[in-house]
Amino acid sequence: MSSTIGGVSGLGGGSPSSVWNNPQILGALLPGYNITALDQAMQAQLTADAIPLNQLSTQLSTLQGQASAWQQIQTDLGSLQSDAQTLAGTAPYTALTASTSAPTEVTVSVAPGTTGVAGTYQVAVSQLAQTEIDNSATQTSDTAGLGYSGSFTINGHTVNVGSSDSLQTIAQSINSANANVTATVLPTIGGYVLNIASTEGNAISWSDPNNILSDLGVLSGGAPAHQLQAAKMALYTINGVSEQSATNSDSSTIPGVTLNLLATTGSTPAFVNLTQNQQAVTSAVQKLASDFNTLLGDLNKYGGKGGTLDGQASLLSISQTLQQTLTGSNAAQPAGYQSLAEVGVTLTAPVSAPSNLSLSVNATTLQNALQSDPGAVQSLLNGASGIATTLQQQLNAFVGPTGSIPSQLTSLQNQISSIGTEINDPNSPINQEISMQQQALQTQFQNMLTALMTSQSQGQQIQGFLQAQYGTFGNSSQSGGSSSGG
């Protein structure tokens, strides 16, 4: 019997487990038994044994979802904190914009982010800057070699000339010297001239040791021989203070402000007005409103019924705290505005969906308030008890280095890490327990199958014995009966 079982175990040359785990082979070996049902029963028990692990996986998935939701809320609050920080500072209220009373004579521009003191500047232009322009004598060809050899300098930069160089070649060499001049060959009556123009309002300085410029007719006695225009500096005053510039532009006298001089102003100066850039404040408030609405949407998404963070009181605390600050009236504010609603910033919801709150900004109302009393608007937002100042403090308690949300995320990440290790580590207690249960069940199943196969083998041997014995006995009985009957 044992040899029979050993022979069965080795069918196909595989290990015993390859037979025990193959219902088709076992079904063929044990045709009288429902091996599939036995296998399904074992698999059901294995599934039951794995329930604690599946429960941990479900718990892990829940915690990961909560961590993801809190991370999004933290991102939303971080954006809002940045907005509050901007409005609690000074930059939006000191940002400047500019205009001019004489745009055909003086224009003005302000670099983005420029801050300063608003005021009016008188700009009187008495002379515009102009470049120096000089010509050479007329040459019959612009491409033929001129036969000059040596060098000269322009504004301290050396230009080398070879005997085969033409007028065009010399112009190219001057431009390559980066001497703050532009050389061009121009056609004229009877031939071509070399035209040299400075790029700034400063006069061109020359040095001609090999008399090349003199032979070309650019210089005579060391001075320009064919000067079309002398260099001039721009001369002007700003609030009565004399200034000059090699170009018709001034970007250094008033920080962050560029003046472009287009024409002389005569007896009436141009008035350049620097005023508060109301759009800077409006844009900052609009961004805060937009980011707050994003936060409200995510709070409803994650904290609403059935949401990932449904039932967590800390979400309600965030919403209520910020809403009270944005909609409340601050009696501690000095005379002026005491609430955002007074300057056009309101928290409302549609009648059909009262839970869908949103913060809206009436830009016209806000800009009118800024025009009427900019100091009061600034105090409302960035004063010691201002709304932006208060928001910044509250948000820091939520998402600052020691805030409640980073602490919440740290706790969740620790739980996620712990459960993940318990699930994935084969040596963890729960995996060890499941492995032992599975091994015990496998052993029981194999023992049962061995017993069945042993029983089947014994039955086959008994049946063979009976057939051998009683089959012969039966035949002899029939024969004996016949003799007796005779």
C-alpha positions in Angstrom: 0.0 0.0 0.0 2.7 2.4 0.9 4.5 1.7 -2.4 1.3 2.5 -4.2 1.0 5.8 -2.5 4.6 6.5 -3.1 4.1 5.8 -6.8 1.1 8.1 -6.9 3.1 10.9 -5.2 5.7 10.8 -7.8 3.5 10.9 -10.9 4.8 13.1 -13.6 8.2 13.3 -11.9 7.0 16.3 -9.9 7.1 16.9 -6.1 4.2 15.7 -4.0 2.9 19.2 -3.6 2.5 19.4 -7.4 0.1 16.6 -7.2 -1.7 17.6 -4.0 -2.4 21.1 -5.5 -3.7 19.8 -8.9 -7.4 19.0 -8.6 -7.4 17.5 -12.1 -4.7 14.9 -11.3 -6.3 14.1 -8.0 -9.7 13.8 -9.6 -8.3 11.2 -12.0 -6.6 9.3 -9.2 -9.7 9.4 -6.9 -12.7 9.2 -9.3 -15.1 8.3 -6.6 -14.6 11.6 -4.7 -15.4 15.2 -5.4 -11.9 16.6 -5.3 -13.0 20.0 -6.7 -15.3 20.5 -3.7 -12.5 19.5 -1.3 -10.2 22.0 -3.0 -12.8 24.8 -2.9 -13.3 24.1 0.8 -9.6 24.4 1.4 -9.4 27.6 -0.6 -12.3 29.0 1.3 -10.5 28.3 4.6 -7.3 29.9 3.2 -9.4 33.0 2.3 -10.8 33.0 5.8 -7.3 32.8 7.3 -6.3 35.8 5.2 -9.1 38.0 6.5 -7.0 39.8 9.1 -4.4 40.7 6.4 -7.2 42.0 4.1 -8.6 44.1 6.9 -5.1 45.6 7.4 -5.0 46.3 3.6 -8.4 48.1 3.8 -7.2 50.1 6.8 -4.0 51.0 4.9 -6.0 52.2 1.9 -8.2 54.3 4.1 -5.3 55.9 5.9 -3.6 56.6 2.5 -6.7 58.3 1.3 -6.9 60.4 4.4 -3.3 61.4 4.1 -3.8 62.4 0.4 -6.8 64.5 1.4 -4.9 66.2 4.2 -2.0 67.0 1.9 -4.4 68.7 -0.5 -6.0 70.7 2.3 -2.5 71.6 3.5 -1.6 72.8 -0.1 -4.7 74.9 -0.2 -4.0 76.5 3.1 -0.4 77.1 2.1 -1.6 79.1 -0.9 -4.0 81.1 1.3 -1.2 81.7 3.8 1.0 83.1 1.0 -1.9 85.4 -0.1 -2.4 86.6 3.5 1.3 87.2 3.8 1.3 89.4 0.7 -1.6 91.5 2.0 -0.2 91.7 5.5 3.0 93.2 4.0 3.5 96.6 2.4 4.3 95.9 -1.2 0.7 96.0 -2.6 0.0 99.3 -1.0 3.2 101.1 -2.1 3.2 99.7 -5.7 3.3 102.6 -8.2 1.8 103.4 -11.5 2.7 106.5 -13.5 1.2 109.0 -16.0 2.4 112.2 -17.7 0.7 115.4 -18.6 2.7 115.8 -21.9 2.9 112.3 -23.6 4.3 113.8 -26.8 7.3 115.3 -24.9 7.9 112.9 -22.0 6.6 109.4 -21.4 7.0 107.3 -18.3 7.0 103.6 -17.3 7.3 101.8 -14.0 9.0 98.5 -13.6 6.8 95.7 -12.3 6.9 95.5 -8.5 8.3 99.0 -8.1 7.4 100.5 -4.7 7.9 104.0 -3.5 6.2 107.2 -2.4 3.5 108.6 -4.6 4.1 112.1 -5.9 4.4 114.5 -8.8 7.7 115.3 -10.6 8.2 118.3 -13.0 10.4 117.3 -16.0 11.7 120.2 -18.2 13.7 119.1 -21.3 15.9 121.8 -22.9 17.9 119.6 -25.2 17.6 116.1 -26.6 20.5 113.8 -27.0 21.8 113.2 -30.5 24.4 111.0 -32.1 27.5 112.2 -33.9 27.4 111.3 -37.6 30.5 111.6 -39.9 31.1 110.8 -43.6 34.2 110.0 -45.5 35.0 111.6 -48.9 33.3 110.1 -51.9 35.0 106.9 -53.1 34.4 105.6 -56.7 34.0 101.9 -55.6 32.8 100.2 -52.4 34.3 96.8 -53.3 37.7 97.6 -54.8 40.9 97.4 -52.7 41.9 100.9 -51.5 45.6 100.1 -50.9 45.7 101.4 -47.3 47.6 99.5 -44.7 47.9 100.1 -41.0 45.4 100.8 -38.2 43.4 103.5 -36.5 41.3 103.7 -33.3 37.8 104.7 -32.6 36.7 105.4 -29.0 39.9 103.5 -28.0 39.2 100.4 -30.1 41.8 99.4 -32.7 40.7 98.7 -36.3 43.3 97.0 -38.6 43.3 97.6 -42.3 45.0 95.7 -45.1 46.0 97.0 -48.6 43.3 94.8 -50.3 40.5 96.1 -48.0 37.6 97.9 -49.7 35.2 100.4 -48.2 32.8 97.6 -47.3 35.6 95.6 -45.6 36.7 98.6 -43.5 33.1 99.2 -42.5 32.8 95.6 -41.4 36.1 95.8 -39.4 34.8 99.0 -37.6 31.6 97.2 -36.6 33.5 94.2 -35.4 35.6 96.4 -33.1 32.6 97.1 -30.8 33.6 100.7 -30.5 30.1 102.0 -29.8 29.7 103.2 -33.4 27.9 101.9 -36.5 29.7 102.0 -39.9 27.7 101.8 -43.1 28.6 102.3 -46.8 26.0 104.5 -48.4 25.7 105.3 -52.2 25.9 108.9 -53.1 26.3 111.1 -56.2 29.5 110.0 -57.9 30.2 106.9 -55.8 30.1 105.8 -52.1 30.8 107.2 -48.7 31.7 105.5 -45.4 29.1 106.7 -42.8 30.1 106.5 -39.1 27.5 107.2 -36.4 27.9 107.0 -32.6 25.4 104.9 -30.7 25.3 107.3 -27.8 25.2 111.0 -27.3 28.9 111.2 -26.6 31.4 112.6 -29.2 33.5 110.1 -31.1 37.2 110.0 -30.2 39.7 109.3 -33.0 43.4 108.3 -33.4 44.9 108.0 -36.9 48.6 107.2 -36.7 48.8 105.8 -40.3 46.6 108.5 -41.8 44.0 106.0 -43.1 41.0 108.0 -41.9 42.6 111.2 -43.3 43.2 109.6 -46.7 39.6 108.4 -46.6 38.4 111.9 -45.9 36.9 111.1 -42.6 39.3 113.3 -40.7 41.1 116.5 -41.5 43.7 117.8 -39.1 42.5 115.2 -36.6 38.9 116.5 -36.6 35.9 115.2 -38.6 36.1 116.5 -42.2 32.5 115.8 -43.2 30.4 116.0 -40.0 26.7 115.7 -40.6 25.7 116.0 -37.0 27.5 116.8 -33.8 26.9 114.7 -30.6 24.8 116.2 -27.9 23.8 115.1 -24.4 20.2 115.3 -23.3 19.8 118.2 -20.9 16.8 118.3 -18.6 15.7 119.0 -15.0 13.6 117.0 -12.6 12.0 119.1 -10.0 14.5 121.8 -10.8 17.6 119.6 -10.4 19.8 119.5 -13.6 20.4 116.2 -15.2 22.1 115.0 -18.4 22.1 111.7 -20.3 23.9 110.4 -23.4 20.5 108.9 -24.4 17.0 110.3 -24.4 16.1 108.0 -21.5 16.6 108.3 -17.7 16.0 105.2 -15.6 18.3 106.0 -12.6 17.1 109.3 -11.1 13.7 108.0 -9.9 14.1 104.4 -8.7 12.2 101.9 -10.8 10.9 104.7 -13.1 12.0 105.2 -16.7 11.6 108.6 -18.3 11.6 108.7 -22.1 12.4 112.2 -23.6 10.7 112.7 -26.9 10.9 116.5 -27.4 11.9 119.7 -25.6 9.2 121.0 -23.3 9.6 124.7 -23.8 8.3 127.0 -21.0 5.9 124.5 -19.6 7.4 121.3 -18.0 5.8 117.9 -18.2 4.2 116.7 -15.0 4.9 113.1 -14.2 2.5 111.6 -11.6 3.3 108.6 -9.5 0.3 107.2 -7.8 -0.7 104.1 -5.9 -1.3 101.1 -8.2 -4.8 100.2 -7.1 -4.7 97.1 -9.3 -1.9 95.6 -7.2 -4.2 95.6 -4.1 -7.2 94.4 -6.1 -5.3 91.6 -7.7 -3.9 90.5 -4.4 -7.4 90.4 -2.8 -8.8 88.6 -5.8 -6.1 85.9 -5.6 -6.9 85.4 -1.9 -10.6 85.0 -2.7 -9.9 82.5 -5.5 -7.6 80.4 -3.2 -10.1 80.5 -0.4 -12.8 79.3 -2.8 -10.5 76.4 -3.8 -10.1 75.5 -0.1 -13.9 75.6 0.5 -14.4 73.3 -2.5 -11.9 70.8 -1.1 -13.3 71.0 2.4 -16.7 70.1 1.0 -15.2 67.4 -1.2 -13.3 65.6 1.6 -15.3 66.5 4.6 -18.8 66.2 3.2 -21.1 63.2 3.6 -19.2 60.1 2.4 -16.0 62.1 1.9 -12.6 60.8 2.8 -12.5 63.0 5.9 -16.2 62.8 6.7 -16.8 63.4 10.4 -13.4 65.0 11.3 -14.1 68.0 13.5 -10.8 69.6 12.6 -12.1 70.3 9.1 -15.1 72.2 10.5 -12.8 74.2 12.8 -10.7 75.3 9.8 -13.8 76.4 7.8 -15.5 78.2 10.7 -12.3 80.0 11.9 -11.5 81.4 8.5 -15.1 82.3 7.6 -15.5 84.3 10.9 -12.3 86.3 10.1 -13.3 87.0 6.5 -16.9 88.0 7.3 -16.6 89.5 10.8 -16.5 93.2 11.8 -13.4 94.4 13.6 -14.3 97.2 16.0 -10.6 97.6 17.0 -10.0 99.1 13.5 -9.4 102.9 13.5 -11.9 105.1 11.8 -12.6 103.9 8.3 -13.5 100.4 7.1 -14.1 97.6 9.7 -15.1 94.7 7.5 -14.3 93.3 4.0 -17.9 93.6 3.0 -17.6 97.4 3.2 -14.9 97.3 0.5 -16.8 94.9 -1.8 -15.5 91.5 -0.5 -18.4 89.2 0.5 -19.0 85.6 1.3 -22.3 84.4 -0.2 -24.0 81.2 -1.4 -26.7 80.5 -4.0 -30.2 80.2 -2.6 -30.5 76.8 -4.4 -27.3 75.5 -2.8 -26.7 77.2 0.5 -23.7 75.1 1.3 -21.8 76.3 -1.8 -20.2 79.3 -0.2 -17.8 81.5 -2.2 -15.9 84.6 -1.6 -16.4 87.3 -4.3 -14.7 90.6 -5.0 -16.5 93.6 -6.4 -13.4 95.2 -8.1 -15.2 98.5 -8.7 -16.3 98.8 -5.0 -12.8 97.9 -3.8 -11.0 100.4 -6.2 -13.5 103.2 -5.2 -12.5 102.5 -1.6 -8.9 102.6 -2.5 -9.4 105.9 -4.3 -11.4 107.4 -1.4 -9.3 106.3 1.5 -6.3 104.1 0.6 -4.9 104.3 4.1 -8.1 102.9 5.6 -8.2 99.9 3.2 -4.5 99.2 4.0 -5.3 99.4 7.7 -8.2 97.0 7.3 -6.0 94.5 5.7 -2.5 94.8 7.2 -3.0 96.7 10.4 -2.0 95.2 13.8 -5.5 93.6 14.0 -6.1 93.7 10.2 -7.8 90.8 8.4 -4.8 89.7 6.5 -2.6 89.9 9.6 -5.1 87.8 11.6 -5.5 85.3 8.8 -1.7 84.9 8.6 -1.6 84.0 12.3 -4.5 81.6 12.1 -3.1 79.8 9.0 0.2 79.5 10.7 -1.5 77.6 13.5 -2.9 75.2 10.9 0.1 74.7 8.5 3.1 76.3 10.2 6.1 74.1 11.3 4.2 73.2 14.5 0.7 73.4 13.0 -2.1 70.9 13.5 -2.1 69.6 9.9 1.6 68.7 9.7 1.2 66.9 13.0 -1.9 65.1 11.6 0.1 64.1 8.5 3.0 62.8 10.6 0.7 60.6 12.6 -0.9 59.2 9.5 2.4 58.6 7.8 3.6 56.7 10.9 0.5 54.5 10.8 0.8 53.9 7.1 4.4 52.9 7.5 3.7 50.6 10.4 0.8 48.8 8.7 2.7 48.6 5.4 5.5 46.9 7.1 3.1 44.5 8.8 1.5 43.6 5.4 4.7 43.4 3.3 7.2 41.8 5.7 6.9 38.0 5.5 8.4 37.8 9.0 5.7 40.0 10.6 3.5 38.3 13.2 0.4 38.4 11.1 2.2 36.9 8.1 3.8 34.3 10.2 0.5 33.3 11.7 -1.2 33.1 8.3 1.7 31.0 7.0 1.5 28.6 9.9 -2.3 28.3 9.3 -1.8 27.6 5.6 0.9 25.0 6.3 -1.3 23.2 8.8 -4.3 23.3 6.4 -2.1 22.0 3.6 -0.8 19.2 5.8 -4.4 18.2 6.8 -5.5 18.3 3.2 -2.6 16.1 2.1 -3.2 13.7 5.0 -6.8 13.4 4.1 -6.0 12.7 0.4 -3.4 10.2 1.4 -6.0 8.4 3.6 -8.4 8.4 0.7 -5.9 7.0 -1.7 -4.8 4.4 0.9 -8.4 3.4 1.4 -9.0 3.2 -2.3 -5.8 1.1 -2.8 -6.9 -1.2 0.0 -10.3 -1.6 -1.4 -8.9 -2.4 -4.8 -6.6 -5.1 -3.2 -9.6 -6.6 -1.3 -11.7 -6.6 -4.3 -9.0 -8.4 -6.2 -8.6 -10.9 -3.4 -12.3 -11.6 -3.3 -12.5 -12.0 -7.0 -9.7 -14.4 -7.0 -11.0 -16.4 -4.0 -14.8 -16.2 -4.2 -14.9 -16.2 -7.9 -13.2 -19.6 -7.9 -15.4 -20.8 -4.9 -18.5 -19.8 -6.7 -17.6 -21.8 -9.7 -16.8 -24.9 -7.6 -20.1 -24.6 -5.8 -21.9 -24.6 -9.0 -20.0 -27.7 -10.1 -20.6 -29.5 -6.7 -24.3 -28.7 -6.8 -24.5 -30.3 -10.2 -22.8 -33.5 -9.0 -25.1 -33.7 -6.0 -28.1 -33.2 -8.2 -26.9 -36.0 -10.4 
